[in-house]
Amino acid sequence: MVKCMGKMRGNTAASSGIPAAFEHAECAICFDDLYTQTTAVFCDHDLDRVCKHFFHQKCVDGLAPKICPVCRCDYSVVVSLPEIDENPHAWFELVDLNHDGVLNKEEVLEVLKAQLPIDWRLLEQNIDTLFLTWDINGNGVVDEHELMNPENGIVAFVRKAFGRQNRSTPPSLEDCRHNWFRFWDEDQSNTLDKHEITRALVKTFDLEGNPDRIASMQEVVDSIWPIFDLNCSQTIDLDEFIQEGGFAEAIIASIRYQ
């Protein structure tokens, strides 16, 4: 058990793979949609980006140590991403992660998910086909002109074609534990890892944008996790979650106690 707990403490968002928040175009600090606030990136002293991740600026200003919470890269400064319409050239330079003067498909997808109020799932599903349309010269990348063309550029097209869909309301954790688990088990793996459960609880209890309460929730999850993840699988399955005396009951009891 000691080995298991030690292993779990090292299972940060970075070491367990891409966090659920990043996959869902949310700030990995507060779990709120990235597009709702000023988006920021991490840069070195030369103002070159050190990683591909986006955050709310207010969530990472003053962050210590200066390490990306997702990939653990060191950085020197936090730089806000300009609005596309206000300063397209500066925007393009920051989005161009490897400074080659063009954007590949991944760079385009991630920044549009981060900055625009779009249905990002639909965008991901159609990005291959759309990119063929945007890549006018067929070289596999888009340059600044192709991106910013006011008539048929990427940004103009996405703003027009993709509207963020209304989210369905998750089932009650207390009354419908089985359905709640299924709702948040988006890959239908019959398991939830620690980050997925934390994010789901933050959404369930409307904690987005409240770092102190999110940290408290994370402490609750950390404290009870070793009781149920006895095989050190780094996940909780459906049975472990909904059974009498299971993870769901422990979470609800801990939250009530607080």
HUGI-V350372 format. One record per residue. N is the residue number from 1. PHI is phi as a letter, one per 30 degrees, with the letter a starting at -180 (NA if undefined). NEAR is the number of other ideal C-beta (glycine too) atoms within 8 Angstrom. D_CENTER is the distance of its C-alpha to the mean C-alpha in whole Angstrom. Layout:
BEGIN
n:N phi:PHI near:NEAR d_center:D_CENTER
n:N phi:PHI near:NEAR d_center:D_CENTER
END
This chain:
BEGIN
n:1 phi:NA near:5 d_center:31
n:2 phi:d near:5 d_center:31
n:3 phi:d near:7 d_center:29
n:4 phi:d near:11 d_center:27
n:5 phi:d near:9 d_center:25
n:6 phi:d near:8 d_center:25
n:7 phi:d near:9 d_center:23
n:8 phi:d near:14 d_center:21
n:9 phi:d near:7 d_center:21
n:10 phi:d near:7 d_center:20
n:11 phi:d near:9 d_center:17
n:12 phi:d near:7 d_center:14
n:13 phi:e near:9 d_center:10
n:14 phi:d near:9 d_center:12
n:15 phi:d near:7 d_center:15
n:16 phi:c near:11 d_center:13
n:17 phi:j near:4 d_center:11
n:18 phi:d near:5 d_center:8
n:19 phi:d near:12 d_center:6
n:20 phi:e near:8 d_center:5
n:21 phi:d near:11 d_center:2
n:22 phi:d near:11 d_center:2
n:23 phi:d near:7 d_center:5
n:24 phi:c near:8 d_center:5
n:25 phi:h near:10 d_center:5
n:26 phi:c near:11 d_center:4
n:27 phi:d near:14 d_center:6
n:28 phi:d near:12 d_center:5
n:29 phi:c near:11 d_center:9
n:30 phi:c near:11 d_center:10
n:31 phi:i near:13 d_center:7
n:32 phi:c near:11 d_center:9
n:33 phi:e near:8 d_center:8
n:34 phi:d near:15 d_center:8
n:35 phi:d near:11 d_center:12
n:36 phi:d near:5 d_center:13
n:37 phi:b near:10 d_center:14
n:38 phi:d near:8 d_center:15
n:39 phi:c near:14 d_center:13
n:40 phi:b near:14 d_center:13
n:41 phi:b near:13 d_center:14
n:42 phi:c near:15 d_center:15
n:43 phi:b near:13 d_center:19
n:44 phi:d near:9 d_center:22
n:45 phi:d near:5 d_center:26
n:46 phi:d near:5 d_center:26
n:47 phi:i near:7 d_center:23
n:48 phi:c near:7 d_center:22
n:49 phi:d near:10 d_center:18
n:50 phi:c near:10 d_center:18
n:51 phi:a near:11 d_center:14
n:52 phi:c near:8 d_center:12
n:53 phi:d near:11 d_center:9
n:54 phi:c near:12 d_center:9
n:55 phi:b near:14 d_center:9
n:56 phi:d near:14 d_center:11
n:57 phi:e near:12 d_center:14
n:58 phi:d near:7 d_center:16
n:59 phi:d near:11 d_center:13
n:60 phi:c near:12 d_center:14
n:61 phi:d near:8 d_center:18
n:62 phi:i near:4 d_center:20
n:63 phi:d near:9 d_center:18
n:64 phi:b near:4 d_center:20
n:65 phi:d near:4 d_center:20
n:66 phi:d near:8 d_center:19
n:67 phi:b near:8 d_center:16
n:68 phi:d near:12 d_center:13
n:69 phi:d near:9 d_center:11
n:70 phi:c near:12 d_center:9
n:71 phi:c near:8 d_center:12
n:72 phi:i near:7 d_center:15
n:73 phi:d near:9 d_center:17
n:74 phi:d near:6 d_center:19
n:75 phi:b near:13 d_center:19
n:76 phi:c near:7 d_center:22
n:77 phi:b near:9 d_center:21
n:78 phi:c near:12 d_center:18
n:79 phi:b near:11 d_center:18
n:80 phi:d near:8 d_center:17
n:81 phi:d near:14 d_center:17
n:82 phi:d near:9 d_center:20
n:83 phi:d near:7 d_center:20
n:84 phi:e near:9 d_center:21
n:85 phi:d near:4 d_center:24
n:86 phi:d near:6 d_center:25
n:87 phi:b near:7 d_center:25
n:88 phi:d near:10 d_center:24
n:89 phi:d near:7 d_center:26
n:90 phi:d near:8 d_center:24
n:91 phi:e near:12 d_center:21
n:92 phi:d near:12 d_center:21
n:93 phi:d near:8 d_center:22
n:94 phi:d near:11 d_center:19
n:95 phi:d near:11 d_center:17
n:96 phi:d near:12 d_center:20
n:97 phi:d near:7 d_center:18
n:98 phi:c near:4 d_center:22
n:99 phi:h near:7 d_center:24
n:100 phi:c near:5 d_center:26
n:101 phi:i near:6 d_center:26
n:102 phi:b near:9 d_center:24
n:103 phi:c near:11 d_center:21
n:104 phi:d near:8 d_center:20
n:105 phi:d near:9 d_center:18
n:106 phi:d near:7 d_center:15
n:107 phi:d near:12 d_center:15
n:108 phi:d near:16 d_center:16
n:109 phi:d near:11 d_center:13
n:110 phi:d near:10 d_center:10
n:111 phi:d near:11 d_center:12
n:112 phi:d near:14 d_center:13
n:113 phi:d near:13 d_center:10
n:114 phi:d near:12 d_center:9
n:115 phi:c near:12 d_center:13
n:116 phi:c near:11 d_center:14
n:117 phi:d near:6 d_center:15
n:118 phi:c near:14 d_center:15
n:119 phi:d near:9 d_center:14
n:120 phi:d near:10 d_center:12
n:121 phi:d near:6 d_center:13
n:122 phi:d near:10 d_center:16
n:123 phi:d near:15 d_center:16
n:124 phi:d near:9 d_center:14
n:125 phi:d near:6 d_center:17
n:126 phi:c near:8 d_center:20
n:127 phi:d near:11 d_center:18
n:128 phi:d near:7 d_center:21
n:129 phi:d near:7 d_center:24
n:130 phi:d near:11 d_center:23
n:131 phi:d near:11 d_center:23
n:132 phi:d near:8 d_center:26
n:133 phi:d near:6 d_center:27
n:134 phi:d near:13 d_center:26
n:135 phi:d near:12 d_center:27
n:136 phi:d near:5 d_center:30
n:137 phi:c near:4 d_center:32
n:138 phi:i near:6 d_center:31
n:139 phi:c near:6 d_center:30
n:140 phi:i near:6 d_center:26
n:141 phi:b near:8 d_center:24
n:142 phi:b near:11 d_center:25
n:143 phi:c near:9 d_center:26
n:144 phi:d near:9 d_center:26
n:145 phi:d near:6 d_center:29
n:146 phi:d near:12 d_center:27
n:147 phi:d near:14 d_center:24
n:148 phi:c near:11 d_center:26
n:149 phi:e near:9 d_center:29
n:150 phi:d near:5 d_center:29
n:151 phi:c near:5 d_center:31
n:152 phi:b near:5 d_center:29
n:153 phi:d near:12 d_center:26
n:154 phi:d near:12 d_center:22
n:155 phi:d near:11 d_center:21
n:156 phi:d near:11 d_center:24
n:157 phi:d near:11 d_center:24
n:158 phi:d near:12 d_center:20
n:159 phi:e near:9 d_center:21
n:160 phi:d near:6 d_center:24
n:161 phi:d near:5 d_center:23
n:162 phi:c near:11 d_center:19
n:163 phi:c near:6 d_center:19
n:164 phi:d near:7 d_center:16
n:165 phi:d near:6 d_center:18
n:166 phi:d near:4 d_center:18
n:167 phi:d near:4 d_center:16
n:168 phi:d near:5 d_center:18
n:169 phi:d near:4 d_center:19
n:170 phi:d near:9 d_center:18
n:171 phi:d near:9 d_center:22
n:172 phi:d near:6 d_center:23
n:173 phi:d near:12 d_center:22
n:174 phi:d near:5 d_center:26
n:175 phi:c near:6 d_center:28
n:176 phi:b near:8 d_center:26
n:177 phi:d near:11 d_center:24
n:178 phi:d near:8 d_center:24
n:179 phi:d near:8 d_center:23
n:180 phi:d near:15 d_center:20
n:181 phi:d near:13 d_center:19
n:182 phi:d near:8 d_center:20
n:183 phi:d near:9 d_center:17
n:184 phi:c near:12 d_center:14
n:185 phi:d near:13 d_center:16
n:186 phi:d near:4 d_center:14
n:187 phi:c near:4 d_center:15
n:188 phi:h near:5 d_center:19
n:189 phi:d near:6 d_center:19
n:190 phi:i near:6 d_center:21
n:191 phi:b near:10 d_center:19
n:192 phi:b near:11 d_center:16
n:193 phi:d near:10 d_center:15
n:194 phi:d near:12 d_center:14
n:195 phi:d near:11 d_center:11
n:196 phi:d near:11 d_center:11
n:197 phi:d near:13 d_center:14
n:198 phi:d near:12 d_center:12
n:199 phi:d near:15 d_center:10
n:200 phi:d near:12 d_center:12
n:201 phi:d near:13 d_center:15
n:202 phi:d near:12 d_center:13
n:203 phi:d near:11 d_center:13
n:204 phi:d near:9 d_center:16
n:205 phi:c near:8 d_center:18
n:206 phi:h near:5 d_center:16
n:207 phi:c near:12 d_center:15
n:208 phi:e near:9 d_center:13
n:209 phi:i near:6 d_center:14
n:210 phi:b near:8 d_center:16
n:211 phi:e near:9 d_center:15
n:212 phi:d near:6 d_center:18
n:213 phi:d near:8 d_center:18
n:214 phi:d near:14 d_center:15
n:215 phi:d near:8 d_center:16
n:216 phi:d near:9 d_center:19
n:217 phi:d near:13 d_center:17
n:218 phi:d near:9 d_center:16
n:219 phi:d near:8 d_center:20
n:220 phi:d near:12 d_center:21
n:221 phi:d near:13 d_center:19
n:222 phi:d near:10 d_center:20
n:223 phi:d near:7 d_center:23
n:224 phi:c near:12 d_center:24
n:225 phi:e near:11 d_center:22
n:226 phi:d near:10 d_center:25
n:227 phi:d near:7 d_center:27
n:228 phi:c near:11 d_center:26
n:229 phi:c near:14 d_center:24
n:230 phi:d near:7 d_center:28
n:231 phi:c near:4 d_center:27
n:232 phi:h near:9 d_center:24
n:233 phi:d near:6 d_center:22
n:234 phi:i near:9 d_center:19
n:235 phi:b near:9 d_center:19
n:236 phi:c near:12 d_center:20
n:237 phi:c near:8 d_center:22
n:238 phi:d near:11 d_center:23
n:239 phi:d near:7 d_center:27
n:240 phi:d near:10 d_center:26
n:241 phi:d near:13 d_center:24
n:242 phi:c near:9 d_center:26
n:243 phi:d near:7 d_center:30
n:244 phi:e near:4 d_center:32
n:245 phi:i near:5 d_center:31
n:246 phi:d near:12 d_center:28
n:247 phi:d near:11 d_center:24
n:248 phi:d near:12 d_center:24
n:249 phi:d near:9 d_center:27
n:250 phi:d near:12 d_center:26
n:251 phi:d near:13 d_center:23
n:252 phi:d near:10 d_center:25
n:253 phi:d near:8 d_center:28
n:254 phi:d near:11 d_center:26
n:255 phi:d near:9 d_center:24
n:256 phi:d near:6 d_center:28
n:257 phi:d near:5 d_center:29
n:258 phi:d near:6 d_center:27
END
